[in-house]
Amino acid sequence: IVKLNQEFAESSYRQFKDEYDLRLNKKTQLKLSLERNLIDLRSSYRIKELTIESMAKKVEQEERLYKLGAGSKESLDQAKLNLEISKLELSQLDEKIKNQAASLEADLRELDLNIQIQAKKMAEQKSKLDQSEARSARDGIVTYVNDEIGANVNSGDVIARVADLSSFKIVATISDIYAAKLQIGGPVSVRINELDLDGAINQINPSVENGIVTFSVKLKEKSHESLRSNLRVQVFVITAFKDNVVRVKNGPFYNGTIDQNVFVIDGDQAIRRKVNIGVSNFDYVELLTNIKAGDEVIITDMQEYQHMSEIELTD
């Protein structure tokens, strides 16, 4: 549905990758070079140790000859001087080996740090490259697409929206007059055309805006096939249940008072009766008194006939 130009992102990723590989290779080459130098220095150190052993024997030999009168003082002094010089050179080699090893460790640490930084840059660019393929993290229905061909898309820009069909939530509003009747877990009925779905209130916004309270509903059938993203539905908050009641369909006749006049059909007449009203909902109104099951009640607006006790009905 949406295809982004990945040329720039791919070029940047390749550049980071090449730099990363280059630094890895540099580390390998540096390590090999420094290790070769260390090997040469250690070999020179061992050779110098053997030379010192030979010179020490030479000094002992010159001392014996000098004591026997067969050697000169100059030869003995020269042998001792050569031995001391070799010992100093051995000490210098030892320091050089230590410095070389420390330098190798420091250089490798620096390269490792640079490699880590480059690896992070490469991973970030790879993530951007992957994200530029516009994959959705979940299944659902596309509800919006930026279809402007050739448009520049920056990081964070919305290019498409996907609605998750596996879970829908209802966001509803009600007048703050009825706010006290809202409670977490309270049952509700959600009507979609002629279909009613059961649910419960799972969140109530504590703030009131322009006399309106907002709350959300969790449906029992949250993935029902009739649900759609941004679908407008009717939500009825259920505050009470009553069984075995006399009821009539809700209609224009009901004015919201607890007692009122209704017209009951009796043959070819409509007789006015005063009744007490019980509970009501969007569909039905409970009639408490002066009415019985089976009575036919006119549910259209009868306000203009309220002064009459009976009305003659005609076809």
C-alpha positions, 0 to 999 in steps of 0.5 A: 500500500505504501512504498518509501524510497529507501535509496538514501537509507540504504546508502547510509547503512552501507557507509556505516557498514563499510566503516565498521568493517574497516575498523574491524580490519584495522583492529586485526592488522594493528593487533598482528603488527603489535604482537609481532613487535612483542615477539621480536622484543621478547626474542631479543630479550632472551638473546640478551639474557643468554649473552649476559650469562656468557659475559658473566662466565667471561668475567669469572674466567678473566678474574681467575686468569688475573689472580694467576697472573696470566691475565691483565687488569684491562681485560678484566675491567673490559669484561666487567664493563661489557657485562654491565652494559648488557645488563642495562640493555636487558633492563631497557628491553624489559621496559620496552616490552612492558610499554609495548604491551601497555600500548597494545592494550590501550590501542585495542581499547580505543579501537574497540570503543570506536567499533562499538560506536560504529556498530551502534550507528549501524544498528540505528541505521538498520532499524531506520531502514527496516522501519522504512519498509512500513511494516505494521507491528500487528494485524488489522485494517488500514484506516489511513494512508499518506498517498501523496506521491513523492512527499518527503517523510521524516522520522516520526511522520505518520504514513499509515494507521492500522486498526487492530480488529482483535480488540476494540474499546468504546469511548463514550460520553454522558452528561455530568448530571448522570456522573454519579451513576457511573462506576467501574465495572458497571454494566452497559449495553452497546447498540450497533444498528439492531445489535446489542453487545454487552460490556462494562465500564473500565475507565472514567475520566475524572475531569468534566468538560463542558458538562460532559463526562467521558468514560470507556467501555470494555466489550465482552465480544471485543472482536465482534465482526460488526465493530469498526474503527471510529464507528459511532454507536449508542451506549446505554448505562445500566443502573438497575435491573427489574424482573416481572414488570409491566412495560411499554415501548418507550416513545414520545408519550413519555415525558420523564415524570414519575406520574403522567397521563397515558391513553389506553385503547378500549374498543373504539376509544382511547381512555385517559389514565393516570399512571405512576412511572417506574424505571425506564431505558431507551427501549422501554418504560415501566408502568406501575399503577392503573395498568395491566398486562395486555392493555394497549397504550398509545405511545405517540405524543398525546400532549394536545389531548391531555385535557380530554378524558377519552378520545373517539378512534376512527380508521 
